[in-house]
């Protein structure tokens, strides 16, 4: 005799899909799935439509590599921003965190990761060559490295400094205000704004 199916298969599939997301365990996934089930059908359809359109509507900006529905993205297309300054961050969520401070008016470059040899992530696995191509265009005056102060973030910053040293640009690094070991996205806006304001040179060019 087969065991009774306690959870309906459709609900079980949703729970399994939700629990595959980072930071979402089985209990949280179950709670979210039941919450969706209790909502009106129209809400569930709207969520399904949003998920279905996600990959078809969003692309990478060909300049800064952030997620956007347009190319170039809104930041890169904004003529009021200083295109000669590029802030290098790990993920689009870091861009969002910096934008909330309203303390930076340059452009960005998203690496989509950090160097981590243990995990098989080297320079070719993140958007470093795209950054170098932008700098070689001779329109960049400053590269502001804003990777997190984690071990992989610091290793990535050190690698970038070595690669960018030959270029006649100003190199700056996110300074005081961000505790060691903290991801940039978790810093409050005032701490992050102070860190941007007090960034310092990491290389003196001749």
C-alpha positions in Angstrom: 0.0 0.0 0.0 1.4 3.4 -1.1 1.8 6.2 1.4 -0.8 8.9 1.4 0.1 12.2 -0.5 -0.4 14.7 2.4 0.8 17.8 0.4 -0.9 18.3 -3.0 1.7 17.8 -5.8 1.2 21.4 -7.2 1.9 22.9 -3.7 4.9 20.6 -3.2 6.4 21.7 -6.5 6.1 25.3 -5.5 7.7 24.7 -2.1 10.5 22.8 -3.8 11.1 25.7 -6.2 11.0 28.3 -3.5 13.4 26.4 -1.2 16.0 26.3 -4.0 16.4 30.1 -3.6 19.4 31.3 -1.5 18.6 31.7 2.2 15.1 30.1 1.9 14.8 26.9 3.9 12.0 24.4 3.8 9.9 26.1 6.5 10.2 29.5 4.9 9.3 28.1 1.5 6.3 26.3 2.9 5.1 29.5 4.6 5.5 31.5 1.4 3.8 28.9 -0.7 0.8 28.7 1.7 0.6 32.5 1.7 0.5 32.6 -2.1 -2.2 29.9 -2.1 -4.4 31.9 0.3 -4.2 35.0 -1.9 -6.6 35.7 -4.8 -5.9 33.9 -8.0 -5.2 37.3 -9.6 -2.3 37.8 -7.3 -0.8 34.4 -8.1 -1.2 35.1 -11.8 0.5 38.5 -11.5 3.4 36.8 -9.7 3.7 34.1 -12.3 3.6 36.7 -15.1 6.4 38.7 -13.4 8.6 35.6 -13.1 7.9 34.6 -16.6 8.8 38.0 -18.0 11.9 38.4 -15.9 14.5 36.8 -18.2 12.8 38.0 -21.4 12.6 41.7 -20.3 15.9 42.1 -18.4 19.3 42.1 -20.0 22.8 43.2 -19.1 23.8 46.8 -19.9 26.6 46.6 -22.4 28.5 49.4 -20.7 28.3 48.7 -16.9 27.0 45.1 -16.9 24.1 45.8 -14.5 20.6 44.3 -15.0 18.4 46.6 -17.0 15.4 46.7 -19.4 17.2 49.2 -21.6 20.7 49.3 -23.1 22.4 51.5 -22.0 20.8 51.4 -18.5 19.3 54.5 -16.9 22.6 55.4 -15.0 24.8 55.1 -18.1 22.4 57.0 -20.2 22.1 59.9 -17.7 24.1 62.8 -19.2 24.2 64.5 -15.8 26.5 61.8 -14.4 30.3 61.9 -14.6 31.3 59.1 -17.1 35.0 59.6 -16.3 34.6 57.9 -12.9 33.8 54.2 -12.7 32.8 52.6 -9.4 33.5 48.9 -9.5 31.2 46.7 -7.4 30.5 43.0 -7.0 26.8 42.8 -7.7 23.8 44.9 -8.9 22.6 45.0 -5.3 25.8 46.9 -4.3 25.0 49.5 -7.0 21.5 49.9 -5.5 23.0 50.4 -2.0 25.4 53.1 -3.2 22.6 54.9 -5.2 20.5 55.1 -2.0 23.3 57.3 -0.4 22.9 59.9 -3.1 26.6 60.5 -2.6 28.0 59.3 -5.9 27.4 60.7 -9.3 29.7 58.7 -11.5 29.2 55.5 -13.5 29.5 51.9 -12.4 30.9 48.6 -13.4 29.4 45.3 -12.1 31.8 42.4 -11.8 29.0 39.8 -11.1 31.1 38.1 -8.5 34.5 38.1 -6.8 37.7 36.0 -7.3 37.5 32.8 -5.4 40.0 30.1 -6.6 38.6 27.6 -4.1 35.2 27.8 -5.9 36.8 27.9 -9.4 36.1 31.6 -9.9 39.0 33.3 -11.7 39.3 36.5 -13.7 37.6 35.0 -16.7 34.5 34.1 -14.7 33.7 37.7 -13.7 33.4 40.9 -15.8 37.1 42.1 -15.5 37.9 42.1 -19.2 34.9 44.3 -19.9 36.2 46.7 -17.3 39.6 46.8 -18.9 38.1 47.4 -22.3 36.2 50.5 -20.9 39.4 51.9 -19.4 41.4 51.4 -22.6 38.9 53.7 -24.3 40.9 56.6 -22.7 37.8 58.3 -21.4 38.2 57.1 -17.7 40.0 59.3 -15.2 39.3 57.4 -12.0 38.4 53.9 -11.0 36.8 53.6 -7.6 37.0 50.1 -6.3 34.1 49.4 -4.0 34.3 45.6 -3.4 33.3 44.4 0.0 35.9 44.0 2.8 35.6 40.2 2.9 38.6 38.0 2.0 37.3 37.4 -1.6 36.4 41.1 -1.9 39.9 42.3 -0.8 41.5 39.7 -3.1 39.5 41.0 -6.0 40.5 44.6 -5.2 44.2 43.7 -5.0 44.0 41.9 -8.4 42.2 44.9 -10.0 44.9 47.3 -8.6 47.6 45.1 -10.1 45.8 45.0 -13.5 45.0 48.7 -13.5 48.4 50.0 -12.4 49.8 50.5 -16.0 46.9 52.9 -16.8 47.3 56.7 -16.3 44.2 56.9 -14.0 43.4 57.6 -10.4 42.7 54.5 -8.4 40.6 54.8 -5.2 39.3 52.3 -2.7 36.2 52.3 -0.5 37.5 53.7 2.8 36.5 54.0 6.4 33.0 53.2 7.6 32.6 49.7 6.3 33.6 47.1 9.0 35.9 44.3 8.0 33.9 41.2 7.0 30.7 43.1 6.1 29.1 42.9 2.7 28.6 46.3 1.2 24.9 45.7 0.7 24.3 45.4 4.5 25.8 48.8 5.4 23.4 51.6 6.3 23.2 54.5 3.9 25.0 57.0 6.2 28.0 54.6 6.8 28.2 53.9 3.2 28.0 57.6 2.3 30.9 58.3 4.6 33.0 55.5 3.1 32.4 57.0 -0.4 33.3 60.5 0.8 36.6 59.4 2.4 37.8 57.0 -0.3 41.6 57.2 -0.7 44.3 56.6 -3.4 45.7 53.1 -3.6 48.2 53.9 -6.3 50.2 57.0 -7.1 50.7 57.3 -10.8 53.7 59.3 -12.2 
